C-alpha cells in the first residue's frame, strides 16, 4: 500500500470489509440452513451445511477482496 493521507481510511475500509464478509456469510448460511431444516424436517443437517458453506464462501471472498485491494499498488 502506498503512503499517503488516506492510508488509514483505506486500511480501515479493508478491515471493515473483511469483518463483514467473515461474519455475514456464515450468518446468511445459518438462516438459510435453518429455513431448509424447518421446511424438510432435517433438524441440524442443513444448518451445519449452511454454516460451513458460509465460512468457505466468506474466506474465498475475503481473499479475493484482499487481492483486489492490493492490486492497485
TIFIRO-144798 format. One line per 10 residues: number of its first residue (from 0); their letters; for each residue x, z, y of C-alpha. Coordinates in Angstrom, 1 decimal, decimal comma. Each point is the difference from the previous one (the first is absolute). Layout:
NUM) a) X:Z:Y | ...;
//
This chain:
0) xxxxxxxxxx) 0,0:0,0:0,0 | 1,4:-0,9:3,4 | 0,5:2,7:2,6 | -2,4:-0,1:2,9 | -2,5:2,0:1,9 | -2,8:-0,6:-2,5 | 2,0:1,0:-3,1 | -1,8:3,4:-0,3 | -3,4:-1,7:0,3 | 0,9:-2,6:-2,7;
10) xxxxxxxxxx) 1,3:2,7:-2,3 | -3,2:2,1:0,5 | -2,2:-3,1:-0,7 | 1,9:-0,7:-3,2 | -0,4:3,6:-1,2 | -3,7:0,0:0,9 | -0,4:-3,2:-1,9 | 1,8:1,4:-3,1 | -2,0:3,2:0,0 | -3,4:-1,8:0,4;
20) xxxxxxxxxx) 0,8:-2,4:-2,8 | 1,2:2,7:-2,4 | -3,0:2,2:0,7 | -2,6:-2,7:0,5 | 0,3:-2,2:-3,0 | -0,2:2,9:-2,6 | -3,0:1,4:1,9 | -1,8:-3,4:-0,2 | 0,9:-0,2:-3,7 | -1,4:3,5:-0,5;
30) xxxxxxxxxx) -3,3:-0,8:1,7 | -0,4:-3,3:-1,9 | 1,0:1,5:-3,3 | -2,5:2,9:0,6 | -2,7:-2,5:0,7 | 0,7:-2,0:-3,1 | 0,1:3,2:-2,1 | -3,4:1,0:1,2 | -1,4:-3,5:-0,6 | 1,4:-0,4:-3,5;
40) xxxxxxxxxx) 0,1:3,6:-1,1 | 3,7:0,0:-0,8 | 0,8:3,2:1,8 | 3,8:0,1:0,6 | 1,0:-3,5:-1,1 | -0,5:-2,1:3,1 | 0,9:2,8:2,3 | 3,5:0,2:-1,5 | 0,3:-3,8:-0,1 | -1,1:-0,3:3,6;
50) xxxxxxxxxx) 2,5:2,7:1,2 | 2,9:-1,6:-1,9 | -0,8:-3,4:1,3 | -0,3:1,4:3,5 | 3,4:1,6:-0,3 | 1,6:-3,2:-1,3 | -1,6:-2,1:2,7 | 0,9:2,5:2,7 | 3,7:-0,1:-1,1 | 0,0:-3,8:-0,1;
60) xxxxxxxxxx) -1,6:-0,4:3,4 | 2,4:2,7:1,4 | 3,0:-1,9:-1,3 | -1,3:-3,2:1,5 | -0,6:1,6:3,3 | 3,5:1,4:0,1 | 1,4:-3,4:-0,8 | -2,1:-1,6:2,7 | 0,9:2,7:2,5 | 3,8:-0,5:-0,5;
70) xxx) -0,1:-3,8:-0,3 | 0,0:-0,3:3,8 | 3,5:1,6:0,3;
//
